[in-house]
């Protein structure tokens, strides 16, 4: 039995668009912070006598696309290991039920680490990041603790995440809507690339943002990091909104929270907003300011919907197979 834990990550420079759908090679590189909240714990156990994988999500058998994605991922691990054994996968998310924060990044990062161990593959961090990427692109960054840069690369060998040094950052997550998203990020990413007239401009801007972000990291410039983060997120959402049929993830409350970040800055607090493929907004600040930022936001959103987070560990085994 192999048990692994992984945490979600939030990108400061976003991944939005694939150059290769099958291998999940992104159009551009990205940069993120792996958090210390909402871990996913995944147990993988091989079963030599079963003729199908058995997959449980929070104790409930997985079906449809979710189950198919896990089995396809396990097929990849089996091919690497030269094994035909089926597996039992038991994965648990600590996200409060229905908080809309369950993450395919922590899910596939934990599965990559647990499955690699269960099938006897000795993979280093780079190889684990490449493997996790095949499950869900953003999962390659959750292999890495703290801040990570995902090099877009040009093929399977060159597309992976690794640590990047920078200032200690923290985040405050504002839960705007607990519901499931209307359009999956996988589908929305594809639709943006195929139909948005702003997709090319987004990819050029994201590549330039990544270069500028690396410079801000090297300089330890929290305000510079925050400005790039907020602008990069809005550019991504602009490209998404240009899709046809249109997709809009930001709700009125989400937009109001971007205004709240500006208000905090007007009061001297360095906080910047970002948002992924949904209405929740995440505030980025210096790690030392997390509690002050959370408290300053209680005028904008209920206290129970604010979650303070810091840098968390990379995906790791907590129990290795015998
Ligand atoms: C990111 N997101 O960089 C961006 C920003 C959401 C918004 O990575 O198709 O679930 O499995 O590779 O990794 C979400 O995309 O997509 C994502 P697939 P994934 O965090």
py3Dmol code that shows the C-alpha trace and the ligand (Angstrom):
import py3Dmol

protein = """\
ATOM      1  CA  UNK A   1       0.000   0.000   0.000  1.00  0.00           C
ATOM      2  CA  UNK A   2       1.356   3.428  -0.949  1.00  0.00           C
ATOM      3  CA  UNK A   3      -0.066   6.625   0.496  1.00  0.00           C
ATOM      4  CA  UNK A   4       0.787  10.117  -0.741  1.00  0.00           C
ATOM      5  CA  UNK A   5      -0.292  13.643   0.186  1.00  0.00           C
ATOM      6  CA  UNK A   6      -0.335  16.668  -2.125  1.00  0.00           C
ATOM      7  CA  UNK A   7      -1.655  20.219  -1.889  1.00  0.00           C
ATOM      8  CA  UNK A   8      -3.265  22.530  -4.457  1.00  0.00           C
ATOM      9  CA  UNK A   9      -1.292  25.344  -6.035  1.00  0.00           C
ATOM     10  CA  UNK A  10      -2.343  28.785  -7.258  1.00  0.00           C
ATOM     11  CA  UNK A  11      -0.618  30.236 -10.306  1.00  0.00           C
ATOM     12  CA  UNK A  12       0.830  33.767 -10.292  1.00  0.00           C
ATOM     13  CA  UNK A  13       1.464  33.426 -14.030  1.00  0.00           C
ATOM     14  CA  UNK A  14      -1.291  31.200 -15.415  1.00  0.00           C
ATOM     15  CA  UNK A  15      -1.241  28.128 -17.622  1.00  0.00           C
ATOM     16  CA  UNK A  16      -4.037  28.513 -20.177  1.00  0.00           C
ATOM     17  CA  UNK A  17      -3.639  26.720 -23.488  1.00  0.00           C
ATOM     18  CA  UNK A  18      -2.004  23.531 -24.733  1.00  0.00           C
ATOM     19  CA  UNK A  19       0.470  23.113 -27.539  1.00  0.00           C
ATOM     20  CA  UNK A  20      -0.018  19.317 -27.323  1.00  0.00           C
ATOM     21  CA  UNK A  21      -3.306  17.963 -25.935  1.00  0.00           C
ATOM     22  CA  UNK A  22      -2.198  14.343 -25.632  1.00  0.00           C
ATOM     23  CA  UNK A  23       1.063  14.970 -23.770  1.00  0.00           C
ATOM     24  CA  UNK A  24      -0.236  18.119 -22.018  1.00  0.00           C
ATOM     25  CA  UNK A  25       2.556  20.359 -23.219  1.00  0.00           C
ATOM     26  CA  UNK A  26       1.431  23.944 -22.444  1.00  0.00           C
ATOM     27  CA  UNK A  27       1.651  26.810 -24.906  1.00  0.00           C
ATOM     28  CA  UNK A  28       3.487  28.869 -22.269  1.00  0.00           C
ATOM     29  CA  UNK A  29       5.278  28.348 -18.964  1.00  0.00           C
ATOM     30  CA  UNK A  30       3.688  29.238 -15.623  1.00  0.00           C
ATOM     31  CA  UNK A  31       4.645  29.969 -12.019  1.00  0.00           C
ATOM     32  CA  UNK A  32       2.796  29.098  -8.810  1.00  0.00           C
ATOM     33  CA  UNK A  33       2.674  28.771  -5.043  1.00  0.00           C
ATOM     34  CA  UNK A  34       1.827  25.356  -3.559  1.00  0.00           C
ATOM     35  CA  UNK A  35      -0.360  25.927  -0.481  1.00  0.00           C
ATOM     36  CA  UNK A  36      -0.487  24.394   3.006  1.00  0.00           C
ATOM     37  CA  UNK A  37      -4.295  23.971   3.012  1.00  0.00           C
ATOM     38  CA  UNK A  38      -6.718  21.437   1.460  1.00  0.00           C
ATOM     39  CA  UNK A  39      -4.459  18.394   1.106  1.00  0.00           C
ATOM     40  CA  UNK A  40      -5.460  15.412  -1.000  1.00  0.00           C
ATOM     41  CA  UNK A  41      -4.516  12.003   0.427  1.00  0.00           C
ATOM     42  CA  UNK A  42      -4.371   9.109  -2.018  1.00  0.00           C
ATOM     43  CA  UNK A  43      -3.816   5.414  -1.333  1.00  0.00           C
ATOM     44  CA  UNK A  44      -2.818   3.076  -4.185  1.00  0.00           C
ATOM     45  CA  UNK A  45      -2.825  -0.659  -3.676  1.00  0.00           C
ATOM     46  CA  UNK A  46      -2.091  -3.192  -6.440  1.00  0.00           C
ATOM     47  CA  UNK A  47      -4.446  -6.085  -7.009  1.00  0.00           C
ATOM     48  CA  UNK A  48      -2.978  -8.873  -9.155  1.00  0.00           C
ATOM     49  CA  UNK A  49      -6.299 -10.690  -9.420  1.00  0.00           C
ATOM     50  CA  UNK A  50      -8.627  -7.800 -10.368  1.00  0.00           C
ATOM     51  CA  UNK A  51      -9.485  -7.180 -14.021  1.00  0.00           C
ATOM     52  CA  UNK A  52     -10.314  -3.470 -13.606  1.00  0.00           C
ATOM     53  CA  UNK A  53      -9.116  -0.555 -11.497  1.00  0.00           C
ATOM     54  CA  UNK A  54     -11.317   0.319  -8.553  1.00  0.00           C
ATOM     55  CA  UNK A  55     -11.415   4.056  -7.837  1.00  0.00           C
ATOM     56  CA  UNK A  56     -12.970   5.750  -4.818  1.00  0.00           C
ATOM     57  CA  UNK A  57     -13.375   9.531  -4.395  1.00  0.00           C
ATOM     58  CA  UNK A  58     -14.082  10.331  -0.761  1.00  0.00           C
ATOM     59  CA  UNK A  59     -15.387   6.786  -0.378  1.00  0.00           C
ATOM     60  CA  UNK A  60     -17.697   6.919  -3.427  1.00  0.00           C
ATOM     61  CA  UNK A  61     -16.917   4.873  -6.584  1.00  0.00           C
ATOM     62  CA  UNK A  62     -15.797   7.192  -9.414  1.00  0.00           C
ATOM     63  CA  UNK A  63     -17.587   6.930 -12.745  1.00  0.00           C
ATOM     64  CA  UNK A  64     -17.537   8.487 -16.226  1.00  0.00           C
ATOM     65  CA  UNK A  65     -14.818  10.933 -17.263  1.00  0.00           C
ATOM     66  CA  UNK A  66     -13.299  11.158 -13.776  1.00  0.00           C
ATOM     67  CA  UNK A  67     -12.772   7.379 -13.589  1.00  0.00           C
ATOM     68  CA  UNK A  68     -11.560   7.217 -17.210  1.00  0.00           C
ATOM     69  CA  UNK A  69      -8.916   9.894 -16.571  1.00  0.00           C
ATOM     70  CA  UNK A  70      -7.545   7.981 -13.564  1.00  0.00           C
ATOM     71  CA  UNK A  71      -7.475   4.662 -15.436  1.00  0.00           C
ATOM     72  CA  UNK A  72      -5.718   6.309 -18.407  1.00  0.00           C
ATOM     73  CA  UNK A  73      -3.175   7.744 -15.974  1.00  0.00           C
ATOM     74  CA  UNK A  74      -2.643   4.340 -14.319  1.00  0.00           C
ATOM     75  CA  UNK A  75      -2.174   2.808 -17.805  1.00  0.00           C
ATOM     76  CA  UNK A  76       0.697   5.250 -18.281  1.00  0.00           C
ATOM     77  CA  UNK A  77       2.272   4.208 -14.971  1.00  0.00           C
ATOM     78  CA  UNK A  78       1.775   0.518 -15.846  1.00  0.00           C
ATOM     79  CA  UNK A  79       3.480   1.047 -19.212  1.00  0.00           C
ATOM     80  CA  UNK A  80       6.467   2.700 -17.474  1.00  0.00           C
ATOM     81  CA  UNK A  81       6.639  -0.122 -14.907  1.00  0.00           C
ATOM     82  CA  UNK A  82       5.967  -2.976 -17.338  1.00  0.00           C
ATOM     83  CA  UNK A  83       3.099  -4.148 -15.137  1.00  0.00           C
ATOM     84  CA  UNK A  84      -0.425  -5.275 -15.938  1.00  0.00           C
ATOM     85  CA  UNK A  85      -1.684  -5.272 -12.327  1.00  0.00           C
ATOM     86  CA  UNK A  86      -4.867  -3.326 -11.687  1.00  0.00           C
ATOM     87  CA  UNK A  87      -5.039  -0.949  -8.729  1.00  0.00           C
ATOM     88  CA  UNK A  88      -7.361   0.142  -5.976  1.00  0.00           C
ATOM     89  CA  UNK A  89      -7.231   3.925  -5.620  1.00  0.00           C
ATOM     90  CA  UNK A  90      -8.741   5.636  -2.602  1.00  0.00           C
ATOM     91  CA  UNK A  91      -8.486   9.428  -2.756  1.00  0.00           C
ATOM     92  CA  UNK A  92      -9.714  11.877  -0.152  1.00  0.00           C
ATOM     93  CA  UNK A  93      -9.915  15.660  -0.334  1.00  0.00           C
ATOM     94  CA  UNK A  94      -9.944  17.712   2.849  1.00  0.00           C
ATOM     95  CA  UNK A  95     -11.785  20.562   1.123  1.00  0.00           C
ATOM     96  CA  UNK A  96     -14.977  21.399   3.008  1.00  0.00           C
ATOM     97  CA  UNK A  97     -17.756  19.613   1.128  1.00  0.00           C
ATOM     98  CA  UNK A  98     -18.909  21.626  -1.870  1.00  0.00           C
ATOM     99  CA  UNK A  99     -16.496  24.499  -1.304  1.00  0.00           C
ATOM    100  CA  UNK A 100     -15.694  24.450  -5.015  1.00  0.00           C
ATOM    101  CA  UNK A 101     -11.986  24.217  -4.272  1.00  0.00           C
ATOM    102  CA  UNK A 102     -11.289  20.553  -5.034  1.00  0.00           C
ATOM    103  CA  UNK A 103      -8.219  20.513  -7.201  1.00  0.00           C
ATOM    104  CA  UNK A 104      -7.109  18.271 -10.037  1.00  0.00           C
ATOM    105  CA  UNK A 105      -3.594  19.571  -9.297  1.00  0.00           C
ATOM    106  CA  UNK A 106      -3.375  18.071  -5.802  1.00  0.00           C
ATOM    107  CA  UNK A 107      -5.311  15.020  -7.015  1.00  0.00           C
ATOM    108  CA  UNK A 108      -2.962  14.010  -9.833  1.00  0.00           C
ATOM    109  CA  UNK A 109       0.160  15.029  -7.886  1.00  0.00           C
ATOM    110  CA  UNK A 110      -0.820  12.715  -5.016  1.00  0.00           C
ATOM    111  CA  UNK A 111      -1.800   9.953  -7.469  1.00  0.00           C
ATOM    112  CA  UNK A 112       1.511  10.256  -9.350  1.00  0.00           C
ATOM    113  CA  UNK A 113       3.555   9.881  -6.160  1.00  0.00           C
ATOM    114  CA  UNK A 114       1.454   7.032  -4.720  1.00  0.00           C
ATOM    115  CA  UNK A 115       1.153   5.114  -8.010  1.00  0.00           C
ATOM    116  CA  UNK A 116       4.869   5.464  -8.834  1.00  0.00           C
ATOM    117  CA  UNK A 117       5.684   3.925  -5.450  1.00  0.00           C
ATOM    118  CA  UNK A 118       3.047   1.193  -5.712  1.00  0.00           C
ATOM    119  CA  UNK A 119       4.328   0.118  -9.153  1.00  0.00           C
ATOM    120  CA  UNK A 120       7.955   0.207  -7.991  1.00  0.00           C
ATOM    121  CA  UNK A 121       9.113   3.147 -10.104  1.00  0.00           C
ATOM    122  CA  UNK A 122      12.016   5.099  -8.595  1.00  0.00           C
ATOM    123  CA  UNK A 123      11.367   8.591  -9.967  1.00  0.00           C
ATOM    124  CA  UNK A 124      13.129  11.794  -8.997  1.00  0.00           C
ATOM    125  CA  UNK A 125      11.243  15.079  -8.546  1.00  0.00           C
ATOM    126  CA  UNK A 126      11.562  16.054 -12.214  1.00  0.00           C
ATOM    127  CA  UNK A 127      10.290  12.672 -13.422  1.00  0.00           C
ATOM    128  CA  UNK A 128       7.376  12.834 -10.951  1.00  0.00           C
ATOM    129  CA  UNK A 129       6.524  16.343 -12.176  1.00  0.00           C
ATOM    130  CA  UNK A 130       6.516  15.117 -15.795  1.00  0.00           C
ATOM    131  CA  UNK A 131       4.336  12.162 -14.815  1.00  0.00           C
ATOM    132  CA  UNK A 132       1.834  14.272 -12.831  1.00  0.00           C
ATOM    133  CA  UNK A 133       1.609  16.653 -15.823  1.00  0.00           C
ATOM    134  CA  UNK A 134       0.153  13.821 -17.920  1.00  0.00           C
ATOM    135  CA  UNK A 135      -2.807  13.620 -15.504  1.00  0.00           C
ATOM    136  CA  UNK A 136      -3.502  17.351 -15.279  1.00  0.00           C
ATOM    137  CA  UNK A 137      -1.152  20.089 -16.394  1.00  0.00           C
ATOM    138  CA  UNK A 138      -1.231  22.104 -13.179  1.00  0.00           C
ATOM    139  CA  UNK A 139      -0.465  18.924 -11.165  1.00  0.00           C
ATOM    140  CA  UNK A 140       3.183  19.079 -12.278  1.00  0.00           C
ATOM    141  CA  UNK A 141       3.522  22.207 -10.076  1.00  0.00           C
ATOM    142  CA  UNK A 142       2.008  20.546  -6.969  1.00  0.00           C
ATOM    143  CA  UNK A 143       4.876  18.014  -6.983  1.00  0.00           C
ATOM    144  CA  UNK A 144       7.038  20.981  -5.924  1.00  0.00           C
ATOM    145  CA  UNK A 145       6.763  22.646  -2.506  1.00  0.00           C
ATOM    146  CA  UNK A 146       6.470  26.444  -2.216  1.00  0.00           C
ATOM    147  CA  UNK A 147       7.034  28.430  -5.383  1.00  0.00           C
ATOM    148  CA  UNK A 148       7.432  26.480  -8.626  1.00  0.00           C
ATOM    149  CA  UNK A 149       8.086  27.336 -12.241  1.00  0.00           C
ATOM    150  CA  UNK A 150       6.716  25.035 -14.951  1.00  0.00           C
ATOM    151  CA  UNK A 151       8.951  25.228 -17.996  1.00  0.00           C
ATOM    152  CA  UNK A 152       6.662  24.845 -21.007  1.00  0.00           C
ATOM    153  CA  UNK A 153       9.276  22.819 -22.878  1.00  0.00           C
ATOM    154  CA  UNK A 154       8.698  21.357 -26.311  1.00  0.00           C
ATOM    155  CA  UNK A 155       8.180  17.659 -25.531  1.00  0.00           C
ATOM    156  CA  UNK A 156       7.578  15.237 -22.660  1.00  0.00           C
ATOM    157  CA  UNK A 157      11.174  15.373 -21.421  1.00  0.00           C
ATOM    158  CA  UNK A 158      11.453  19.171 -21.305  1.00  0.00           C
ATOM    159  CA  UNK A 159       8.047  20.106 -19.805  1.00  0.00           C
ATOM    160  CA  UNK A 160       8.294  19.956 -16.003  1.00  0.00           C
ATOM    161  CA  UNK A 161       8.158  22.122 -12.868  1.00  0.00           C
ATOM    162  CA  UNK A 162      10.987  22.864 -10.468  1.00  0.00           C
ATOM    163  CA  UNK A 163      11.443  25.124  -7.424  1.00  0.00           C
ATOM    164  CA  UNK A 164      12.130  28.831  -7.912  1.00  0.00           C
ATOM    165  CA  UNK A 165      13.566  30.993  -5.128  1.00  0.00           C
ATOM    166  CA  UNK A 166      11.773  34.179  -4.120  1.00  0.00           C
ATOM    167  CA  UNK A 167      10.236  36.053  -1.200  1.00  0.00           C
ATOM    168  CA  UNK A 168       7.957  34.300   1.334  1.00  0.00           C
ATOM    169  CA  UNK A 169       4.451  34.674  -0.033  1.00  0.00           C
ATOM    170  CA  UNK A 170       1.060  33.985   1.488  1.00  0.00           C
ATOM    171  CA  UNK A 171      -2.474  33.857   0.156  1.00  0.00           C
ATOM    172  CA  UNK A 172      -6.011  34.505   1.336  1.00  0.00           C
ATOM    173  CA  UNK A 173      -8.682  32.533  -0.513  1.00  0.00           C
ATOM    174  CA  UNK A 174     -12.105  34.164  -0.773  1.00  0.00           C
ATOM    175  CA  UNK A 175     -14.769  31.539  -1.491  1.00  0.00           C
ATOM    176  CA  UNK A 176     -17.338  33.330  -3.666  1.00  0.00           C
ATOM    177  CA  UNK A 177     -19.271  30.319  -4.892  1.00  0.00           C
ATOM    178  CA  UNK A 178     -19.201  26.768  -3.606  1.00  0.00           C
ATOM    179  CA  UNK A 179     -20.804  25.225  -6.700  1.00  0.00           C
ATOM    180  CA  UNK A 180     -19.194  23.249  -9.507  1.00  0.00           C
ATOM    181  CA  UNK A 181     -18.074  25.275 -12.522  1.00  0.00           C
ATOM    182  CA  UNK A 182     -20.262  25.349 -15.644  1.00  0.00           C
ATOM    183  CA  UNK A 183     -17.415  24.691 -18.085  1.00  0.00           C
ATOM    184  CA  UNK A 184     -14.370  22.575 -17.133  1.00  0.00           C
ATOM    185  CA  UNK A 185     -10.999  24.264 -17.456  1.00  0.00           C
ATOM    186  CA  UNK A 186      -9.928  21.585 -19.948  1.00  0.00           C
ATOM    187  CA  UNK A 187     -12.843  22.417 -22.270  1.00  0.00           C
ATOM    188  CA  UNK A 188     -12.586  26.175 -21.675  1.00  0.00           C
ATOM    189  CA  UNK A 189      -8.853  26.143 -22.432  1.00  0.00           C
ATOM    190  CA  UNK A 190      -9.500  24.365 -25.730  1.00  0.00           C
ATOM    191  CA  UNK A 191     -12.362  26.701 -26.646  1.00  0.00           C
ATOM    192  CA  UNK A 192     -10.260  29.785 -25.863  1.00  0.00           C
ATOM    193  CA  UNK A 193      -7.455  28.601 -28.132  1.00  0.00           C
ATOM    194  CA  UNK A 194      -9.835  27.660 -30.962  1.00  0.00           C
ATOM    195  CA  UNK A 195     -12.306  30.564 -30.869  1.00  0.00           C
ATOM    196  CA  UNK A 196     -11.031  33.553 -28.889  1.00  0.00           C
ATOM    197  CA  UNK A 197      -9.527  36.303 -31.064  1.00  0.00           C
ATOM    198  CA  UNK A 198      -7.394  37.169 -28.019  1.00  0.00           C
ATOM    199  CA  UNK A 199      -5.802  33.716 -27.591  1.00  0.00           C
ATOM    200  CA  UNK A 200      -2.609  34.571 -29.515  1.00  0.00           C
ATOM    201  CA  UNK A 201      -2.226  37.864 -27.654  1.00  0.00           C
ATOM    202  CA  UNK A 202      -2.724  36.033 -24.345  1.00  0.00           C
ATOM    203  CA  UNK A 203       0.025  33.542 -25.154  1.00  0.00           C
ATOM    204  CA  UNK A 204       2.475  36.291 -26.135  1.00  0.00           C
ATOM    205  CA  UNK A 205       1.623  38.276 -22.983  1.00  0.00           C
ATOM    206  CA  UNK A 206       1.875  35.220 -20.691  1.00  0.00           C
ATOM    207  CA  UNK A 207       5.344  34.399 -22.043  1.00  0.00           C
ATOM    208  CA  UNK A 208       6.481  37.992 -21.383  1.00  0.00           C
ATOM    209  CA  UNK A 209       4.818  37.979 -17.918  1.00  0.00           C
ATOM    210  CA  UNK A 210       6.775  34.844 -16.998  1.00  0.00           C
ATOM    211  CA  UNK A 211      10.072  36.530 -17.864  1.00  0.00           C
ATOM    212  CA  UNK A 212       9.121  39.628 -15.831  1.00  0.00           C
ATOM    213  CA  UNK A 213       7.893  37.453 -12.934  1.00  0.00           C
ATOM    214  CA  UNK A 214      11.212  35.611 -12.742  1.00  0.00           C
ATOM    215  CA  UNK A 215      12.966  38.983 -12.453  1.00  0.00           C
ATOM    216  CA  UNK A 216      10.546  40.090  -9.693  1.00  0.00           C
ATOM    217  CA  UNK A 217      11.199  36.818  -7.848  1.00  0.00           C
ATOM    218  CA  UNK A 218      14.970  37.245  -8.129  1.00  0.00           C
ATOM    219  CA  UNK A 219      14.623  40.797  -6.767  1.00  0.00           C
ATOM    220  CA  UNK A 220      12.328  39.702  -3.910  1.00  0.00           C
ATOM    221  CA  UNK A 221       9.902  42.371  -5.116  1.00  0.00           C
ATOM    222  CA  UNK A 222       6.514  41.500  -3.558  1.00  0.00           C
ATOM    223  CA  UNK A 223       4.726  44.526  -5.063  1.00  0.00           C
ATOM    224  CA  UNK A 224       6.121  43.703  -8.501  1.00  0.00           C
ATOM    225  CA  UNK A 225       5.069  40.058  -8.115  1.00  0.00           C
ATOM    226  CA  UNK A 226       1.590  41.152  -7.052  1.00  0.00           C
ATOM    227  CA  UNK A 227       1.108  43.614  -9.917  1.00  0.00           C
ATOM    228  CA  UNK A 228       2.145  41.007 -12.473  1.00  0.00           C
ATOM    229  CA  UNK A 229      -0.092  38.387 -10.808  1.00  0.00           C
ATOM    230  CA  UNK A 230      -3.213  40.549 -10.897  1.00  0.00           C
ATOM    231  CA  UNK A 231      -2.623  41.742 -14.440  1.00  0.00           C
ATOM    232  CA  UNK A 232      -1.832  38.243 -15.710  1.00  0.00           C
ATOM    233  CA  UNK A 233      -5.062  36.860 -14.231  1.00  0.00           C
ATOM    234  CA  UNK A 234      -7.170  39.601 -15.839  1.00  0.00           C
ATOM    235  CA  UNK A 235      -5.478  39.024 -19.198  1.00  0.00           C
ATOM    236  CA  UNK A 236      -6.314  35.309 -18.957  1.00  0.00           C
ATOM    237  CA  UNK A 237      -9.954  36.077 -18.121  1.00  0.00           C
ATOM    238  CA  UNK A 238     -10.128  38.570 -20.997  1.00  0.00           C
ATOM    239  CA  UNK A 239      -8.973  35.849 -23.405  1.00  0.00           C
ATOM    240  CA  UNK A 240     -11.483  33.367 -21.917  1.00  0.00           C
ATOM    241  CA  UNK A 241     -14.345  35.876 -22.254  1.00  0.00           C
ATOM    242  CA  UNK A 242     -13.488  36.253 -25.925  1.00  0.00           C
ATOM    243  CA  UNK A 243     -14.425  32.607 -26.569  1.00  0.00           C
ATOM    244  CA  UNK A 244     -17.524  31.669 -28.560  1.00  0.00           C
ATOM    245  CA  UNK A 245     -19.889  30.483 -27.182  1.00  0.00           C
ATOM    246  CA  UNK A 246     -18.626  32.818 -24.443  1.00  0.00           C
ATOM    247  CA  UNK A 247     -17.340  31.681 -21.066  1.00  0.00           C
ATOM    248  CA  UNK A 248     -17.209  33.988 -18.070  1.00  0.00           C
ATOM    249  CA  UNK A 249     -15.884  32.667 -14.768  1.00  0.00           C
ATOM    250  CA  UNK A 250     -15.802  35.944 -12.813  1.00  0.00           C
ATOM    251  CA  UNK A 251     -19.017  36.742 -10.934  1.00  0.00           C
ATOM    252  CA  UNK A 252     -20.020  40.263  -9.857  1.00  0.00           C
ATOM    253  CA  UNK A 253     -18.666  39.476  -6.367  1.00  0.00           C
ATOM    254  CA  UNK A 254     -15.363  38.327  -7.904  1.00  0.00           C
ATOM    255  CA  UNK A 255     -14.969  41.675  -9.675  1.00  0.00           C
ATOM    256  CA  UNK A 256     -15.839  43.517  -6.441  1.00  0.00           C
ATOM    257  CA  UNK A 257     -13.039  41.590  -4.721  1.00  0.00           C
ATOM    258  CA  UNK A 258     -10.533  42.848  -7.300  1.00  0.00           C
ATOM    259  CA  UNK A 259     -11.709  46.323  -6.256  1.00  0.00           C
ATOM    260  CA  UNK A 260     -11.185  45.327  -2.615  1.00  0.00           C
ATOM    261  CA  UNK A 261      -7.532  44.521  -3.394  1.00  0.00           C
ATOM    262  CA  UNK A 262      -7.133  48.014  -4.868  1.00  0.00           C
ATOM    263  CA  UNK A 263      -8.740  49.488  -1.730  1.00  0.00           C
ATOM    264  CA  UNK A 264      -6.338  47.580   0.527  1.00  0.00           C
ATOM    265  CA  UNK A 265      -3.410  48.931  -1.483  1.00  0.00           C
ATOM    266  CA  UNK A 266      -4.779  52.463  -1.206  1.00  0.00           C
ATOM    267  CA  UNK A 267      -4.551  51.912   2.575  1.00  0.00           C
ATOM    268  CA  UNK A 268      -0.927  50.808   2.322  1.00  0.00           C
ATOM    269  CA  UNK A 269      -1.436  47.038   2.371  1.00  0.00           C
ATOM    270  CA  UNK A 270       0.336  45.183  -0.468  1.00  0.00           C
ATOM    271  CA  UNK A 271      -2.371  42.723  -1.544  1.00  0.00           C
ATOM    272  CA  UNK A 272      -3.175  41.661  -5.095  1.00  0.00           C
ATOM    273  CA  UNK A 273      -6.004  39.581  -6.529  1.00  0.00           C
ATOM    274  CA  UNK A 274      -6.054  36.590  -8.855  1.00  0.00           C
ATOM    275  CA  UNK A 275      -8.701  34.071  -9.946  1.00  0.00           C
ATOM    276  CA  UNK A 276      -8.643  30.705 -11.698  1.00  0.00           C
ATOM    277  CA  UNK A 277     -11.335  28.999 -13.768  1.00  0.00           C
ATOM    278  CA  UNK A 278     -14.109  29.935 -11.357  1.00  0.00           C
ATOM    279  CA  UNK A 279     -15.491  32.849  -9.337  1.00  0.00           C
ATOM    280  CA  UNK A 280     -13.309  32.428  -6.229  1.00  0.00           C
ATOM    281  CA  UNK A 281     -10.680  35.128  -5.715  1.00  0.00           C
ATOM    282  CA  UNK A 282      -7.259  34.577  -4.167  1.00  0.00           C
ATOM    283  CA  UNK A 283      -5.275  37.428  -2.610  1.00  0.00           C
ATOM    284  CA  UNK A 284      -1.478  37.321  -2.814  1.00  0.00           C
ATOM    285  CA  UNK A 285       0.689  39.130  -0.262  1.00  0.00           C
ATOM    286  CA  UNK A 286       3.854  38.807   1.794  1.00  0.00           C
ATOM    287  CA  UNK A 287       3.604  35.768   4.115  1.00  0.00           C
ATOM    288  CA  UNK A 288       3.840  38.085   7.144  1.00  0.00           C
ATOM    289  CA  UNK A 289       0.732  40.029   5.997  1.00  0.00           C
ATOM    290  CA  UNK A 290      -1.672  37.103   5.537  1.00  0.00           C
ATOM    291  CA  UNK A 291      -3.653  37.613   8.764  1.00  0.00           C
ATOM    292  CA  UNK A 292      -3.886  41.392   8.273  1.00  0.00           C
ATOM    293  CA  UNK A 293      -5.139  40.918   4.695  1.00  0.00           C
ATOM    294  CA  UNK A 294      -7.704  38.326   5.793  1.00  0.00           C
ATOM    295  CA  UNK A 295      -8.996  40.608   8.555  1.00  0.00           C
ATOM    296  CA  UNK A 296      -9.144  43.589   6.186  1.00  0.00           C
ATOM    297  CA  UNK A 297     -11.389  41.607   3.817  1.00  0.00           C
ATOM    298  CA  UNK A 298     -14.137  40.849   6.335  1.00  0.00           C
ATOM    299  CA  UNK A 299     -15.867  44.048   5.151  1.00  0.00           C
ATOM    300  CA  UNK A 300     -16.154  42.475   1.689  1.00  0.00           C
ATOM    301  CA  UNK A 301     -16.938  38.815   2.325  1.00  0.00           C
ATOM    302  CA  UNK A 302     -18.064  36.704   5.300  1.00  0.00           C
ATOM    303  CA  UNK A 303     -15.263  35.596   7.638  1.00  0.00           C
ATOM    304  CA  UNK A 304     -16.205  31.928   7.128  1.00  0.00           C
ATOM    305  CA  UNK A 305     -15.450  32.297   3.421  1.00  0.00           C
ATOM    306  CA  UNK A 306     -11.873  33.527   3.963  1.00  0.00           C
ATOM    307  CA  UNK A 307      -9.059  30.980   4.203  1.00  0.00           C
ATOM    308  CA  UNK A 308      -5.504  32.025   5.073  1.00  0.00           C
ATOM    309  CA  UNK A 309      -2.748  29.957   3.449  1.00  0.00           C
ATOM    310  CA  UNK A 310       1.046  29.837   3.332  1.00  0.00           C
ATOM    311  CA  UNK A 311       3.616  27.925   1.315  1.00  0.00           C
ATOM    312  CA  UNK A 312       3.048  24.197   1.596  1.00  0.00           C
ATOM    313  CA  UNK A 313       5.101  21.076   0.946  1.00  0.00           C
ATOM    314  CA  UNK A 314       5.511  19.292  -2.370  1.00  0.00           C
ATOM    315  CA  UNK A 315       3.711  16.004  -2.967  1.00  0.00           C
ATOM    316  CA  UNK A 316       5.242  13.283  -0.802  1.00  0.00           C
ATOM    317  CA  UNK A 317       4.801   9.710   0.349  1.00  0.00           C
ATOM    318  CA  UNK A 318       3.518   9.232   3.873  1.00  0.00           C
ATOM    319  CA  UNK A 319       3.494   5.440   3.637  1.00  0.00           C
ATOM    320  CA  UNK A 320       5.640   3.460   1.196  1.00  0.00           C
ATOM    321  CA  UNK A 321       4.736   0.020  -0.144  1.00  0.00           C
ATOM    322  CA  UNK A 322       6.495  -2.830   1.610  1.00  0.00           C
TER     323      UNK A 322
END
"""
ligand_1 = """\
20
LIG
C -3.390 27.489 -13.713
N -5.623 26.677 -14.390
O -2.294 27.872 -14.160
C -4.611 27.669 -14.593
C -5.289 28.974 -14.318
C -6.903 27.233 -14.137
C -6.754 28.689 -14.336
O -4.212 24.980 -14.694
O -6.463 20.208 -18.931
O -6.902 21.402 -14.585
O -5.932 19.025 -16.800
O -4.146 20.290 -18.017
O -4.420 21.682 -15.027
C -6.428 24.376 -14.689
O -6.055 23.481 -15.673
O -6.041 21.523 -16.942
C -5.361 25.357 -14.587
P -5.622 20.200 -17.709
P -5.811 21.946 -15.436
O -3.502 27.023 -12.554
"""
view = py3Dmol.view(width=600, height=400)
view.addModel(protein, "pdb")
view.setStyle({"model": 0}, {"cartoon": {"style": "trace"}})
view.addModel(ligand_1, "xyz")
view.setStyle({"model": 1}, {"stick": {}})
view.zoomTo()
view.show()
